[in-house]
Amino acid sequence: MGIRQYQAAGGVVIQQGILPDLDPATPYLLLLDRPDRGEVRLPKGHIDPGENVEDTALRETEEEAGFADLAVLADLGSNRVEFDYKENHYIRDEHYFLIALRSPRQSQRPANDAQQFRPLWVELDEAVNRLTFTAEQQVVQKAVEAYRALMG
């Protein structure tokens, strides 16, 4: 079994009163359903050469979820996850940001991402229980606390 190590960055996107089909008085958090794997995840991905972690988080969130008008609110820090997949052991350092959705404007997602990821908007208090992986649950708990502190 080989060992592969890499860095990734992602976003915890929150919106309130932006998307017309959702209750404007309630804050919602963006999750990604991956039906082919039976997973619910946060948007994130590899950091490209020369790219900083904040730009990666914004790019990956836009590519995977299709929302283009995003703004970073806070740096949520990093964590390390380890997992086995297809005969390799992966060590991934993940860096997350709290991100606000500023408008419903969407972009054309890469075809592969559009097939893999289905955006889900869930109420803040439901988000942790919807996520598949403990590490992402912990990130969302931290993000919700940061969001509530920012909103007073």
N, CA, C and O of each residue as an XYZ file, in Angstrom:
608
protein
N       0.850     -1.178      0.000
C       0.000      0.000      0.000
C       0.895      1.240      0.000
O       1.759      1.391      0.863
N       0.679      2.124     -0.976
C       1.445      3.361     -1.053
C       0.868      4.437     -0.145
O      -0.297      4.386      0.247
N       1.703      5.403      0.176
C       1.260      6.543      0.980
C       1.253      7.776      0.089
O       2.232      8.062     -0.601
N       0.149      8.497      0.109
C       0.023      9.725     -0.673
C      -0.374     10.853      0.264
O      -1.313     10.729      1.051
N       0.354     11.947      0.165
C       0.073     13.088      1.025
C      -0.171     14.309      0.149
O       0.539     14.531     -0.833
N      -1.186     15.103      0.511
C      -1.463     16.325     -0.245
C      -2.238     17.313      0.615
O      -2.717     16.984      1.700
N      -2.348     18.531      0.100
C      -3.073     19.594      0.787
C      -4.333     19.927      0.011
O      -4.366     19.873     -1.218
N      -5.379     20.277      0.769
C      -6.656     20.659      0.173
C      -7.202     21.862      0.930
O      -6.807     22.136      2.063
N      -8.112     22.568      0.286
C      -8.787     23.690      0.945
C     -10.250     23.671      0.539
O     -10.606     23.227     -0.553
N     -11.093     24.166      1.447
C     -12.520     24.157      1.177
C     -13.255     25.230      1.943
O     -12.675     26.000      2.708
N     -14.551     25.253      1.710
C     -15.364     26.290      2.320
C     -16.586     25.753      3.024
O     -17.180     24.751      2.628
N     -16.942     26.459      4.088
C     -18.215     26.246      4.767
C     -19.044     27.476      4.414
O     -18.838     28.557      4.966
N     -19.986     27.296      3.484
C     -20.746     28.419      2.937
C     -22.070     28.553      3.672
O     -22.815     27.586      3.831
N     -22.344     29.778      4.116
C     -23.599     30.071      4.805
C     -24.314     31.182      4.051
O     -23.691     32.131      3.577
N     -25.627     31.048      3.950
C     -26.437     32.096      3.329
C     -27.700     32.301      4.146
O     -28.234     31.368      4.745
N     -28.160     33.530      4.158
C     -29.446     33.862      4.776
C     -30.072     34.976      3.958
O     -29.482     36.043      3.782
N     -31.271     34.717      3.461
C     -32.000     35.727      2.710
C     -31.494     35.958      1.303
O     -31.851     36.963      0.689
N     -30.679     35.068      0.772
C     -30.115     35.232     -0.569
C     -30.866     34.386     -1.595
O     -31.222     34.881     -2.664
N     -31.104     33.132     -1.283
C     -31.757     32.225     -2.234
C     -33.264     32.295     -2.054
O     -33.761     32.116     -0.942
N     -33.999     32.552     -3.129
C     -35.431     32.825     -3.025
C     -36.292     31.652     -2.560
O     -37.386     31.873     -2.041
N     -35.836     30.426     -2.728
C     -36.653     29.268     -2.351
C     -36.514     28.873     -0.882
O     -37.171     27.935     -0.428
N     -35.664     29.582     -0.138
C     -35.422     29.250      1.265
C     -35.957     30.354      2.171
O     -36.039     31.515      1.768
N     -36.319     29.985      3.392
C     -36.834     30.936      4.375
C     -35.809     32.052      4.599
O     -34.689     31.770      5.025
N     -36.165     33.314      4.322
C     -35.196     34.406      4.445
C     -34.765     34.699      5.882
O     -33.752     35.366      6.092
N     -35.503     34.219      6.859
C     -35.168     34.474      8.263
C     -34.229     33.416      8.846
O     -33.759     33.554      9.975
N     -33.959     32.369      8.081
C     -33.174     31.238      8.584
C     -31.835     31.157      7.865
O     -31.803     31.222      6.636
N     -30.714     31.015      8.600
C     -29.433     30.781      7.935
C     -29.308     29.312      7.510
O     -29.712     28.400      8.232
N     -28.745     29.116      6.331
C     -28.546     27.779      5.770
C     -27.075     27.569      5.447
O     -26.345     28.515      5.152
N     -26.659     26.319      5.507
C     -25.280     25.936      5.228
C     -25.259     25.007      4.017
O     -26.119     24.137      3.878
N     -24.284     25.196      3.154
C     -24.154     24.413      1.926
C     -23.393     23.112      2.174
O     -22.270     23.118      2.677
N     -24.025     22.006      1.812
C     -23.375     20.696      1.814
C     -23.454     20.134      0.403
O     -24.244     20.605     -0.415
N     -22.644     19.136      0.123
C     -22.666     18.477     -1.181
C     -23.028     17.015     -1.010
O     -22.358     16.274     -0.292
N     -24.089     16.613     -1.677
C     -24.494     15.209     -1.706
C     -23.706     14.526     -2.820
O     -23.660     15.015     -3.949
N     -23.089     13.394     -2.493
C     -22.381     12.575     -3.483
C     -23.113     11.245     -3.571
O     -22.698     10.270     -2.944
N     -24.202     11.191     -4.344
C     -25.037      9.991     -4.362
C     -24.298      8.730     -4.792
O     -24.622      7.638     -4.325
N     -23.304      8.862     -5.680
C     -22.571      7.680     -6.142
C     -21.756      7.031     -5.028
O     -21.433      5.846     -5.112
N     -21.418      7.794     -3.982
C     -20.642      7.263     -2.856
C     -21.454      7.176     -1.571
O     -20.970      6.660     -0.564
N     -22.689      7.680     -1.601
C     -23.498      7.688     -0.390
C     -22.921      8.597      0.683
O     -23.005      8.294      1.873
N     -22.331      9.720      0.257
C     -21.685     10.649      1.182
C     -22.309     12.030      1.091
O     -22.819     12.430      0.044
N     -22.262     12.749      2.195
C     -22.578     14.172      2.222
C     -21.331     14.859      2.760
O     -20.848     14.531      3.843
N     -20.812     15.819      1.989
C     -19.490     16.405      2.246
C     -19.532     17.918      2.207
O     -20.547     18.526      1.868
N     -18.403     18.510      2.561
C     -18.156     19.929      2.341
C     -17.404     20.089      1.023
O     -16.669     19.189      0.618
N     -17.580     21.224      0.352
C     -16.782     21.459     -0.853
C     -15.311     21.689     -0.490
O     -14.993     22.448      0.425
N     -14.437     21.027     -1.218
C     -12.991     21.200     -1.022
C     -12.266     20.494     -2.152
O     -12.855     19.699     -2.884
N     -10.979     20.793     -2.286
C     -10.192     20.117     -3.300
C      -8.723     20.461     -3.210
O      -8.296     21.231     -2.350
N      -7.950     19.872     -4.120
C      -6.496     20.041     -4.165
C      -6.110     21.506     -4.364
O      -6.781     22.260     -5.068
N      -5.018     21.876     -3.726
C      -4.427     23.193     -3.943
C      -3.531     23.093     -5.172
O      -2.598     22.291     -5.204
N      -3.817     23.910     -6.180
C      -3.014     23.906     -7.402
C      -1.671     24.594     -7.160
O      -1.570     25.450     -6.281
N      -0.639     24.232     -7.927
C       0.666     24.890     -7.773
C       0.531     26.410     -7.919
O      -0.093     26.900     -8.860
N       1.121     27.141     -6.980
C       1.080     28.598     -7.012
C      -0.195     29.217     -6.470
O      -0.308     30.441     -6.415
N      -1.153     28.401     -6.070
C      -2.440     28.895     -5.580
C      -2.408     28.940     -4.053
O      -1.861     28.041     -3.414
N      -2.994     29.988     -3.468
C      -3.052     30.028     -2.005
C      -4.320     29.328     -1.518
O      -5.234     29.055     -2.296
N      -4.357     29.045     -0.215
C      -5.455     28.237      0.324
C      -6.807     28.936      0.205
O      -7.816     28.276     -0.044
N      -6.848     30.250      0.376
C      -8.118     30.974      0.269
C      -8.670     30.912     -1.155
O      -9.859     30.662     -1.352
N      -7.804     31.140     -2.148
C      -8.242     31.050     -3.546
C      -8.710     29.640     -3.889
O      -9.686     29.467     -4.620
N      -8.019     28.634     -3.364
C      -8.432     27.247     -3.595
C      -9.818     26.997     -3.026
O     -10.664     26.396     -3.688
N     -10.057     27.454     -1.804
C     -11.362     27.245     -1.168
C     -12.476     27.868     -1.998
O     -13.523     27.251     -2.194
N     -12.260     29.080     -2.483
C     -13.279     29.746     -3.304
C     -13.469     29.027     -4.638
O     -14.600     28.815     -5.073
N     -12.362     28.652     -5.288
C     -12.448     27.971     -6.588
C     -13.146     26.625     -6.468
O     -14.050     26.317     -7.245
N     -12.728     25.825     -5.498
C     -13.321     24.498     -5.337
C     -14.806     24.582     -4.984
O     -15.608     23.784     -5.469
N     -15.166     25.539     -4.148
C     -16.576     25.702     -3.788
C     -17.395     26.068     -5.014
O     -18.482     25.529     -5.223
N     -16.875     26.985     -5.826
C     -17.593     27.369     -7.041
C     -17.690     26.202     -8.019
O     -18.756     25.960     -8.584
N     -16.595     25.478     -8.226
C     -16.609     24.360     -9.168
C     -17.564     23.257     -8.728
O     -18.322     22.729     -9.542
N     -17.532     22.911     -7.454
C     -18.317     21.773     -6.982
C     -19.781     22.114     -6.742
O     -20.649     21.260     -6.923
N     -20.068     23.350     -6.336
C     -21.450     23.720     -6.001
C     -22.093     24.635     -7.032
O     -23.319     24.698     -7.121
N     -21.280     25.349     -7.813
C     -21.818     26.207     -8.856
C     -22.161     27.620     -8.432
O     -22.675     28.388     -9.245
N     -21.897     27.989     -7.194
C     -22.204     29.349     -6.739
C     -20.967     30.220     -6.914
O     -19.880     29.873     -6.453
N     -21.149     31.374     -7.598
C     -20.011     32.170     -8.034
C     -19.747     33.414     -7.198
O     -18.638     33.948     -7.242
N     -20.717     33.888     -6.445
C     -20.554     35.149     -5.712
C     -20.321     34.843     -4.236
O     -21.256     34.812     -3.436
N     -19.053     34.619     -3.894
C     -18.671     34.152     -2.563
C     -17.682     35.121     -1.929
O     -16.889     35.753     -2.626
N     -17.732     35.235     -0.602
C     -16.788     36.085      0.128
C     -16.342     35.380      1.399
O     -17.166     34.854      2.149
N     -15.042     35.371      1.637
C     -14.503     34.759      2.853
C     -14.805     35.659      4.048
O     -14.537     36.860      4.021
N     -15.367     35.057      5.095
C     -15.667     35.763      6.342
C     -14.627     35.491      7.417
O     -14.298     36.386      8.196
N     -14.103     34.271      7.472
C     -13.162     33.903      8.533
C     -12.349     32.684      8.121
O     -12.806     31.836      7.354
N     -11.140     32.620      8.648
C     -10.264     31.468      8.479
C     -10.586     30.489      9.605
O     -10.492     30.841     10.781
N     -10.961     29.271      9.254
C     -11.328     28.260     10.250
C     -10.167     27.340     10.619
O     -10.323     26.452     11.457
N      -9.016     27.543     10.007
C      -7.854     26.737     10.347
C      -7.771     25.429      9.571
O      -8.494     25.209      8.600
N      -6.872     24.575     10.028
C      -6.550     23.331      9.324
C      -6.742     22.116     10.213
O      -6.754     22.206     11.440
N      -6.891     20.980      9.554
C      -6.867     19.696     10.249
C      -6.261     18.662      9.310
O      -6.124     18.903      8.111
N      -5.909     17.538      9.852
C      -5.329     16.455      9.060
C      -6.258     15.259      9.129
O      -6.717     14.873     10.204
N      -6.529     14.677      7.971
C      -7.311     13.444      7.922
C      -6.478     12.370      7.228
O      -5.678     12.654      6.337
N      -6.688     11.139      7.663
C      -6.016      9.998      7.045
C      -7.061      8.954      6.706
O      -7.984      8.698      7.480
N      -6.900      8.353      5.528
C      -7.863      7.347      5.092
C      -7.226      6.441      4.048
O      -6.235      6.802      3.412
N      -7.808      5.265      3.884
C      -7.372      4.318      2.866
C      -8.387      4.314      1.734
O      -9.596      4.288      1.963
N      -7.868      4.342      0.497
C      -8.736      4.361     -0.673
C      -7.969      3.760     -1.847
O      -6.859      4.192     -2.156
N      -8.558      2.776     -2.489
C      -7.980      2.131     -3.671
C      -6.506      1.771     -3.476
O      -5.647      2.203     -4.245
N      -6.228      0.992     -2.458
C      -4.905      0.441     -2.192
C      -3.843      1.482     -1.848
O      -2.650      1.203     -1.967
N      -4.256      2.677     -1.423
C      -3.318      3.701     -0.970
C      -3.766      4.236      0.379
O      -4.954      4.239      0.698
N      -2.804      4.685      1.161
C      -3.092      5.384      2.415
C      -2.875      6.872      2.139
O      -1.793      7.280      1.716
N      -3.902      7.671      2.381
C      -3.846      9.106      2.109
C      -3.720      9.888      3.406
O      -4.359      9.574      4.410
N      -2.882     10.909      3.358
C      -2.749     11.879      4.439
C      -3.061     13.231      3.805
O      -2.323     13.714      2.946
N      -4.163     13.830      4.239
C      -4.612     15.082      3.620
C      -4.696     16.176      4.684
O      -5.397     16.033      5.685
N      -3.977     17.258      4.452
C      -4.086     18.444      5.295
C      -5.147     19.342      4.668
O      -4.998     19.793      3.533
N      -6.220     19.596      5.416
C      -7.362     20.364      4.910
C      -7.429     21.714      5.615
O      -7.311     21.791      6.838
N      -7.617     22.770      4.840
C      -7.759     24.123      5.387
C      -9.139     24.639      4.978
O      -9.510     24.571      3.806
N      -9.888     25.150      5.939
C     -11.260     25.593      5.670
C     -11.458     27.066      5.994
O     -10.786     27.638      6.853
N     -12.406     27.658      5.275
C     -12.809     29.043      5.489
C     -14.318     29.117      5.640
O     -15.054     28.358      5.010
N     -14.770     30.032      6.476
C     -16.187     30.379      6.553
C     -16.438     31.353      5.414
O     -15.758     32.372      5.295
N     -17.415     31.035      4.580
C     -17.680     31.801      3.362
C     -19.147     32.206      3.327
O     -20.032     31.423      3.672
N     -19.390     33.447      2.902
C     -20.760     33.936      2.731
C     -21.150     33.867      1.261
O     -20.355     34.202      0.383
N     -22.375     33.434      0.999
C     -22.954     33.529     -0.337
C     -23.542     34.932     -0.453
O     -24.412     35.308      0.333
N     -23.066     35.718     -1.441
C     -23.498     37.115     -1.556
C     -24.654     37.325     -2.521
O     -25.372     38.320     -2.421
N     -24.840     36.405     -3.448
C     -25.956     36.501     -4.391
C     -26.236     35.098     -4.928
O     -25.417     34.195     -4.759
N     -27.395     34.910     -5.575
C     -27.697     33.586     -6.131
C     -26.987     33.297     -7.457
O     -27.220     32.252     -8.064
N     -26.126     34.211     -7.911
C     -25.452     34.041     -9.202
C     -24.685     32.721     -9.233
O     -23.935     32.392     -8.313
N     -24.895     31.978    -10.315
C     -24.231     30.686    -10.467
C     -23.328     30.695    -11.688
O     -23.492     31.509    -12.597
N     -22.378     29.781    -11.692
C     -21.473     29.620    -12.817
C     -21.665     28.228    -13.401
O     -22.263     27.347    -12.784
N     -21.145     28.060    -14.596
C     -21.184     26.749    -15.243
C     -20.184     25.842    -14.545
O     -18.986     26.127    -14.532
N     -20.662     24.762    -13.971
C     -19.765     23.831    -13.287
C     -19.110     22.900    -14.295
O     -19.719     22.562    -15.310
N     -17.868     22.477    -14.026
C     -17.276     21.434    -14.863
C     -18.194     20.205    -14.873
O     -18.782     19.857    -13.848
N     -18.313     19.559    -16.022
C     -19.259     18.443    -16.173
C     -19.042     17.362    -15.116
O     -20.006     16.822    -14.572
N     -17.798     17.049    -14.830
C     -17.496     16.014    -13.843
C     -18.027     16.405    -12.462
O     -18.598     15.573    -11.758
N     -17.838     17.669    -12.075
C     -18.330     18.127    -10.776
C     -19.854     18.149    -10.742
O     -20.457     17.782     -9.734
N     -20.475     18.572    -11.829
C     -21.937     18.624    -11.876
C     -22.543     17.232    -11.724
O     -23.626     17.086    -11.158
N     -21.849     16.207    -12.228
C     -22.336     14.836    -12.094
C     -22.110     14.281    -10.693
O     -22.944     13.536    -10.177
N     -20.984     14.641    -10.075
C     -20.612     14.076     -8.774
C     -21.322     14.715     -7.591
O     -21.646     14.033     -6.619
N     -21.568     16.038     -7.667
C     -21.997     16.795     -6.491
C     -23.367     17.430     -6.693
O     -23.617     18.088     -7.703
N     -24.246     17.225     -5.724
C     -25.562     17.864     -5.734
C     -25.626     18.801     -4.524
O     -25.588     18.333     -3.386
N     -25.722     20.124     -4.752
C     -25.768     21.064     -3.630
C     -27.011     20.865     -2.767
O     -28.119     20.689     -3.276
N     -26.804     20.897     -1.456
C     -27.890     20.808     -0.473
C     -27.763     21.993      0.474
O     -26.688     22.226      1.028
N     -28.836     22.739      0.668
C     -28.848     23.806      1.670
C     -29.626     23.295      2.867
O     -30.800     22.946      2.751
N     -28.968     23.252      4.022
C     -29.606     22.741      5.240
C     -29.489     23.786      6.343
O     -28.552     24.583      6.363
N     -30.451     23.770      7.258
C     -30.404     24.699      8.384
C     -29.154     24.426      9.218
O     -28.702     23.285      9.320
N     -28.600     25.485      9.814
C     -27.338     25.360     10.554
C     -27.353     24.224     11.560
O     -26.396     23.455     11.643
N     -28.423     24.114     12.319
C     -28.467     23.110     13.382
C     -28.583     21.681     12.860
O     -28.364     20.732     13.614
N     -28.922     21.513     11.590
C     -29.037     20.177     10.994
C     -27.758     19.739     10.280
O     -27.571     18.553     10.011
N     -26.888     20.688      9.977
C     -25.751     20.416      9.092
C     -24.813     19.344      9.639
O     -24.415     18.440      8.905
N     -24.460     19.434     10.908
C     -23.507     18.474     11.482
C     -24.013     17.045     11.323
O     -23.248     16.151     10.958
N     -25.283     16.828     11.593
C     -25.842     15.474     11.527
C     -25.980     14.946     10.107
O     -26.115     13.738      9.917
N     -25.949     15.814      9.113
C     -26.074     15.371      7.728
C     -24.741     14.931      7.127
O     -24.714     14.161      6.167
N     -23.637     15.421      7.692
C     -22.317     15.110      7.142
C     -21.903     13.673      7.439
O     -22.233     13.126      8.491
N     -21.186     13.078      6.513
C     -20.750     11.692      6.631
C     -19.550     11.528      7.560
O     -19.481     10.554      8.310
N     -18.610     12.463      7.519
C     -17.327     12.266      8.193
C     -17.154     13.167      9.413
O     -17.504     14.347      9.393
N     -16.605     12.578     10.477
C     -16.418     13.272     11.753
C     -15.571     14.530     11.608
O     -15.900     15.560     12.196
N     -14.491     14.469     10.840
C     -13.614     15.640     10.690
C     -14.384     16.828     10.126
O     -14.178     17.961     10.561
N     -15.268     16.582      9.165
C     -16.056     17.669      8.590
C     -17.143     18.127      9.553
O     -17.504     19.304      9.558
N     -17.663     17.230     10.359
C     -18.629     17.627     11.386
C     -17.988     18.621     12.352
O     -18.611     19.608     12.743
N     -16.739     18.354     12.732
C     -16.030     19.253     13.641
C     -15.777     20.614     13.000
O     -15.873     21.643     13.668
N     -15.453     20.623     11.711
C     -15.248     21.883     10.992
C     -16.538     22.692     10.983
O     -16.513     23.902     11.211
N     -17.657     22.037     10.724
C     -18.939     22.743     10.680
C     -19.312     23.283     12.057
O     -19.834     24.393     12.159
N     -19.057     22.526     13.107
C     -19.325     23.048     14.455
C     -18.550     24.335     14.697
O     -19.096     25.307     15.218
N     -17.288     24.336     14.321
C     -16.450     25.528     14.475
C     -16.975     26.676     13.608
O     -16.998     27.825     14.049
N     -17.394     26.371     12.386
C     -17.904     27.393     11.469
C     -19.190     28.024     11.990
O     -19.361     29.240     11.914
N     -20.082     27.212     12.512
C     -21.347     27.730     13.046
C     -21.076     28.649     14.238
O     -21.699     29.702     14.368
N     -20.153     28.253     15.101
C     -19.784     29.111     16.232
C     -19.203     30.436     15.740
O     -19.548     31.495     16.264
N     -18.326     30.385     14.740
C     -17.724     31.602     14.188
C     -18.786     32.485     13.540
O     -18.766     33.705     13.704
N     -19.713     31.870     12.804
C     -20.783     32.631     12.155
C     -21.654     33.333     13.197
O     -21.961     34.517     13.057
N     -22.042     32.617     14.218
C     -22.892     33.213     15.259
C     -22.159     34.340     15.986
O     -22.776     35.344     16.342
N     -20.864     34.189     16.209
C     -20.083     35.255     16.847
C     -20.015     36.493     15.945
O     -20.112     37.620     16.430
N     -19.849     36.285     14.636
C     -19.804     37.405     13.695
C     -21.141     38.130     13.590
O     -21.183     39.352     13.449
N     -22.228     37.373     13.660
C     -23.561     37.958     13.503
C     -24.083     38.572     14.802
O     -25.097     39.269     14.815
N     -23.361     38.295     15.897
C     -23.740     38.875     17.191
C     -24.945     38.239     17.758
O     -25.389     38.616     18.843
